[in-house]
Amino acid sequence: MEAATAQQAAVPAKQIKTKVGRVVGDKMDKTIVVAVESQRRHPVYNKLVRRVRDFKVHDETNSAHVGDTVRIVECRPYSKQKRWRLDAILLRGETIKVAT
């Protein structure tokens, strides 16, 4: 028994992928769209290139809204495009009310 326990302890745990981004869409039920921005250096021109990627994220309680800064974690597939779930709302965005 002790040898099996020692062998399991030697195997590293899977590292959970997390990303921080801003909510850009919340029109769907239990789904938000999060834009995650990353930067990298161009291999030839050595200039910083900014890349923005959108992720469909599962939001069970519909608590996040457009403008919020959120942390998302990778999880099992919820649907064809949803592979991430909402972990925490880090900062609430300002809501702009439009007069009708």
C-alpha positions in Angstrom: 0.0 0.0 0.0 2.8 2.5 0.9 4.5 2.0 -2.5 1.3 2.8 -4.4 0.8 5.9 -2.3 4.3 7.1 -2.8 3.9 6.6 -6.6 0.7 8.6 -6.7 2.4 11.4 -4.7 5.2 11.6 -7.3 2.8 12.3 -10.1 2.2 16.1 -10.4 -1.3 17.3 -10.2 -2.9 18.8 -13.4 -2.4 22.5 -13.4 -5.7 24.4 -13.9 -5.6 27.0 -16.7 -7.0 30.4 -15.7 -7.4 33.6 -17.6 -8.6 37.1 -16.7 -10.7 39.1 -19.2 -13.5 41.5 -19.7 -17.1 40.6 -20.4 -18.2 41.8 -23.8 -21.5 39.9 -24.2 -24.1 38.6 -21.8 -27.2 38.3 -24.0 -27.3 34.5 -23.8 -28.8 32.5 -20.9 -26.1 31.1 -18.6 -23.4 32.1 -21.1 -21.1 35.2 -21.3 -18.5 36.2 -23.9 -15.2 37.1 -22.3 -12.4 39.0 -24.3 -8.9 38.0 -23.1 -6.1 40.2 -24.2 -2.5 39.0 -24.6 0.7 40.5 -25.9 3.8 38.9 -27.5 6.8 40.1 -29.5 6.7 39.8 -33.2 9.6 37.4 -34.2 10.9 39.6 -37.1 10.0 43.2 -36.2 10.4 42.8 -32.4 7.3 44.9 -31.9 4.7 44.1 -29.2 1.6 42.7 -30.9 -1.7 42.7 -29.0 -4.1 39.9 -29.5 -7.7 39.8 -28.3 -9.5 36.4 -28.2 -13.1 35.8 -27.3 -14.1 32.8 -25.1 -17.6 31.5 -24.4 -17.9 31.0 -20.7 -20.5 29.2 -18.6 -22.1 31.5 -16.0 -24.6 29.4 -13.9 -26.2 32.3 -12.0 -26.2 35.0 -14.8 -24.3 37.3 -12.4 -21.7 38.8 -14.8 -22.6 41.7 -17.0 -20.9 43.7 -19.8 -17.9 45.6 -18.6 -17.1 43.3 -15.6 -13.6 42.0 -15.2 -13.7 38.3 -14.5 -11.5 35.3 -13.9 -12.3 32.1 -15.9 -11.1 28.5 -15.5 -10.9 25.7 -18.0 -13.4 22.9 -17.4 -15.2 20.0 -19.1 -17.0 20.9 -22.4 -20.5 22.3 -21.6 -21.4 22.6 -25.3 -19.7 22.9 -28.8 -18.0 26.2 -27.9 -18.1 26.4 -24.1 -15.0 25.0 -22.4 -14.6 27.6 -19.7 -16.6 28.5 -16.6 -16.8 31.7 -14.5 -14.6 31.5 -11.4 -14.9 35.0 -9.9 -16.0 38.5 -10.7 -12.9 40.6 -9.9 -14.2 44.1 -10.7 -17.7 45.4 -11.6 -18.0 47.6 -14.7 -19.9 50.7 -14.9 -23.4 50.4 -16.3 -24.5 53.0 -18.8 -28.2 53.7 -18.9 -29.5 54.8 -22.3 -32.5 57.1 -22.2 -35.4 55.8 -24.4 
